[in-house]
């Protein structure tokens, strides 16, 4: 699956939910209805909620985070900013990209050592 951004994840969530109510789906996933509604509107949830929603929708969290995972390798880093109001969206995106770039560089150095 190609990379999915957080807005696309929200759209996929809403599409899969279909006619089911927010409360019913939130209960099934194990998250609050308010959080589920925010994710459908494109807001990034906390890491645990993000993982649950990705699993329910059937999306690899790595594809949303832009992380390429080699077969059999478990990613060692993820980037998460819980409250959008804490950082400007552009700042949060830049920081996330910086952390992920550092992680990719670290993975490359690990393969060179092995």
PyMOL commands that set and color helices and strands:
alter all, ss='L'
color gray80, all
select helices_A, chain A and resi 6-17+22-29+33-40+47-57+61-65+84-86+89-113
alter helices_A, ss='H'
color red, helices_A
deselect
rebuild
show_as cartoon
